[in-house]
Amino acid sequence: MATKILSIMPADDWYALIADEEEGTGYEPLTCFALVQSDEEGEITTEVRPMIWADTAMAFADEIEGFLDLERIEEIGDDELDIDDDQ
């Protein structure tokens, strides 16, 4: 499957909810939303996908193991928001 990013948009105040067996669930800040075009066996689709910074490169958040959902910061209570400030 060929995938091409057509455009990116800021994802201010958006987070990916990710489950981890060792650490439970946590929030990772999104870097951007990407408008992506995919060609799978001649069928071309276009969709908006979330991206995060994963170690040393950008990655689609919805492809990360344990990805559960997307949430805006207003929807997350202060006591639930556990973000690593070093990122």
C-alpha positions, 0 to 999 in steps of 0.5 A: 500500500502506497501512502502519501501525506498531502498536507499537515495541520496543527493538532494543538490541545489534542492527545492520543490515549494509549494503553500500555500493559506496564504503565496503564493508560496515558496521554501522548500529545499529538504533533499534527493531523495529516491529510493522507492519500492511500492507494491499496490495490488501485483503490485511492482513499483520502483521510485525516490521521493523527501523528505523534513524535515516537522516539526519533521519528513521526508516527501515525498515532492510530498505528501504535500498539495500544492506541485507544482514542483521541481527546482534546485537552478540554475533555481530559480532567487535570488529574487524568493528564499525565504528560512527560514534560521532557517531550 
